[in-house]
């Protein structure tokens, strides 16, 4: 019985993992699109092509790119936090602090996902349009952000559950690789 | 009284969550939520959604992921080798020998990547083994690397500078103009220190690979495309041909071409570079989401205004104020990384600095240097962590080796305060 439960969890875990990764790939694709878009706007300016709303559009593409990779970034341990104090703790206290941190993080990301989704629904219902030259329906660029925030919340919850089940093996108790992720 | 109490709750929320290891972005968001709850009756969640959305889809910020990507691409080329070979014939002859290559290569790579940790990692990859082989003192190898690595925050294009510009609404192009001369001057200060040290200690060092004229010619030819790329990117901003974002996009294309030309670009490394860029920008963006909402909440609390009024009321001289701020940032930097300390403090410090009448471009340059110092002070210093991983020495040893560079930077802050034109001249001249 326990064995079946374990296998089931592993299956869910793996399929979630691939969702995060797909998000990351789309995000990388959007980054390439962002670059292409800006190159296009430079060419457009030089050659007199039409590029109305290109700057707004670039912002939307970046926003989508950021949000769709939040979950992946989190699961790769690339979001930073201050480990100075909790690194000095061990045993049950450390487990408690890890669970506390992940619990808070779950609440905050769920809150963010909820209100971003509500914003999209509102924009959709009122048919709001952007203020720029393009005047597109604003829910279209907002939707990927809300969706990204939603997977992000799932990813955090995923880690939280892992930490509740087996605090020793879950990903975030490993030494943090902050040294690679600083700009 | 209740006001004071609310402020205490608000600020202690921030420190408790940050200190207990909650992710920085989430800590900031949560503190902002608490602040909004205590100080306003505005709908919190909706305000957050709008703030996050408009912040994260802003045109000014688009330069950030692109510059990060450019650095990620070049990081995966044979650049560290190129820099070492290309620079050593010129710098090896100075007193202190090849240690200058550390500084020179860091300055060049800083211009490419805009990130301190990446600068240290890339330059160190080639320089540490080469300098060890030639029996340079370990302390100086580490010290020059961690010190000069901080140039990444100063020499344009710099990621932290973009974040500062977005946070205080200053032109990123202007900030990039302001930080160029101070960046080069700071590199010169590091070199002066190495020369002085070499002259006093009277050590003789291996001057490095001095090959035939032909070898030198080829290594310089190797270096030329990189230098041209940098000049192209920075030049397009300075001449006003391109905005910061456009320069970043051109830089990405340029670095892809360079990597293809060097035959160091594979499909795999291209994918890796894009994913790496996505990870790093995502990490920064999450912090920025938190900080943009926190700034909004901070505004409602009235703390920034009150603080500005109080401190301006003290009628401190600008020098005293800068002294206080420097100490404040050094202490803060012991616990926070550079980006977090910039975004976290600007909501409070910006009104104060504006009220005191500082030039915001100058202040940006100053801020980069004090935040840079934080990169090499224990217990949290990213350059120290990187070097710990690369050399296998413990953090205390690396921190001690970096100490002289820390003092060089302190001295440079004094120079910058004494001669503000270092930062303000170029933006005016290019206007």
Interface residues (C-beta under 8 A of the other chain):
Chain A: X24 X27 X28 X31 X32 X34 X35 X38 X39 X41 X42 X55 X56 X58 X59 X60 X62 X63 X65 X66 X67 X69 X70 X72 X73 X76 X78 X79 X80 X81 X82 X83 X84 X85 X86 X97 X98 X100 X101 X104 X105 X108 X109 X111 X112 X114 X115 X116 X118 X119 X141 X142 X145 X178 X179 X180 X181 X182 X183
Chain B: X17 X18 X19 X20 X21 X22 X23 X24 X25 X26 X27 X29 X30 X33 X45 X46 X48 X49 X50 X52 X53 X56 X57 X58 X59 X61 X62 X65 X66 X68 X69 X114 X115 X116 X117 X118 X121 X159 X160 X242 X245 X246 X248 X249 X250 X252 X253 X271 X274 X275 X277 X278 X279 X280 X281 X282 X283 X284 X285 X286 X287 X289 X335 X336 X337 X338 X339 X340 X379 X380 X382 X385 X386 X388 X389
